[in-house]
Amino acid sequence: DIIEVLQNVFDPDIHYSVYDIGLIYQVNVDDKKLEVIMTLTSVNCPEAQSLPEEIKFSLEQKFPDLEVTVEITFEPMWTVDNMSDEIKLSLGLL
């Protein structure tokens, strides 16, 4: 269910889901908390504020009983290798 939510949040620049382009590094769930550790396509990403908030909001809507946090990391840095093969193929990278 978490992956489904993440597959419905789209990067506004390339119009693919944050999950499929590999921005989601880790998801941790326990009894009351849902934590997402993610990255951005660049340190200077113009969506640095709005994209994590959109992810948080979407997850809170689906899982209202969980405390949702979204953390951004740049280690390791995102590369096109993070993308699914399907996305790479559609962008002409394979």
Phi, psi and omega per residue, in radians:
D1 nan -0.652 3.129
I2 -1.132 -0.795 3.137
I3 -1.070 -0.699 3.120
E4 -1.040 -0.739 3.093
V5 -1.089 -0.813 -3.112
L6 -1.143 -0.508 3.097
Q7 -1.314 -0.131 3.098
N8 -1.885 0.188 3.017
V9 -1.919 2.108 -3.004
F10 -1.898 2.446 3.003
D11 -1.223 2.116 -3.050
P12 -1.186 -0.340 -3.112
D13 -1.411 -0.709 -3.094
I14 -2.011 -0.018 2.983
H15 1.064 0.604 2.986
Y16 -2.149 2.805 -3.076
S17 -1.204 2.635 3.118
V18 -1.071 -0.509 3.120
Y19 -1.264 -0.845 -3.069
D20 -1.214 -0.459 3.095
I21 -1.567 0.045 3.004
G22 1.434 0.469 3.107
L23 -1.419 -0.310 -3.118
I24 -1.602 2.011 -3.123
Y25 -1.602 -0.631 -3.045
Q26 -2.757 2.526 3.026
V27 -2.253 2.196 3.116
N28 -2.080 2.302 3.140
V29 -2.291 2.334 2.951
D30 -2.288 -2.839 -3.019
D31 -0.978 -0.668 -3.020
K32 -2.233 -0.061 -3.036
K33 -2.232 2.535 3.038
L34 -2.261 2.035 -3.103
E35 -2.029 2.285 3.069
V36 -2.007 2.240 3.030
I37 -1.918 2.152 -3.031
M38 -2.393 3.005 3.051
T39 -2.253 -3.123 3.058
L40 -2.186 2.846 -3.097
T41 -1.186 -0.373 3.047
S42 -2.720 2.787 3.114
V43 -1.091 -0.542 -3.105
N44 -1.674 0.383 -3.102
C45 -0.987 2.211 3.139
P46 -1.206 -0.233 -3.133
E47 -1.710 0.284 -3.054
A48 -1.010 -0.521 3.114
Q49 -1.599 -0.795 -2.990
S50 -1.340 -0.637 -3.071
L51 -1.153 -0.840 3.071
P52 -1.060 -0.630 3.112
E53 -1.166 -0.668 3.103
E54 -1.146 -0.707 3.084
I55 -1.081 -0.839 -3.136
K56 -1.033 -0.830 -3.123
F57 -1.068 -0.796 -3.123
S58 -1.081 -0.737 3.124
L59 -1.198 -0.676 3.112
E60 -1.114 -0.603 3.117
Q61 -1.157 -0.712 -3.112
K62 -1.374 -0.575 -3.071
F63 -2.206 1.220 -3.042
P64 -1.143 -0.312 -3.128
D65 -1.526 -0.069 -3.121
L66 -1.849 2.536 3.006
E67 -1.454 2.017 -3.065
V68 -1.762 2.277 3.006
T69 -2.235 2.552 3.096
V70 -2.225 2.125 -3.112
E71 -2.002 2.393 3.094
I72 -1.769 2.380 3.046
T73 -2.334 2.690 3.059
F74 -2.079 0.355 3.080
E75 -2.215 1.952 -0.023
P76 -1.361 2.785 3.082
M77 -1.131 2.557 3.079
W78 -1.237 2.473 3.002
T79 -2.382 2.952 3.115
V80 -1.108 -0.322 3.073
D81 -1.099 -0.352 3.116
N82 -1.251 -0.391 -3.084
M83 -1.220 2.659 3.022
S84 -1.158 2.711 3.123
D85 -1.063 -0.616 3.127
E86 -1.052 -0.753 3.131
I87 -1.195 -0.786 3.115
K88 -0.979 -0.772 -3.137
L89 -1.101 -0.768 -3.122
S90 -1.160 -0.455 3.127
L91 -1.638 0.046 3.123
G92 1.324 0.424 -3.111
L93 -1.682 -0.047 3.091
L94 -2.138 nan nan
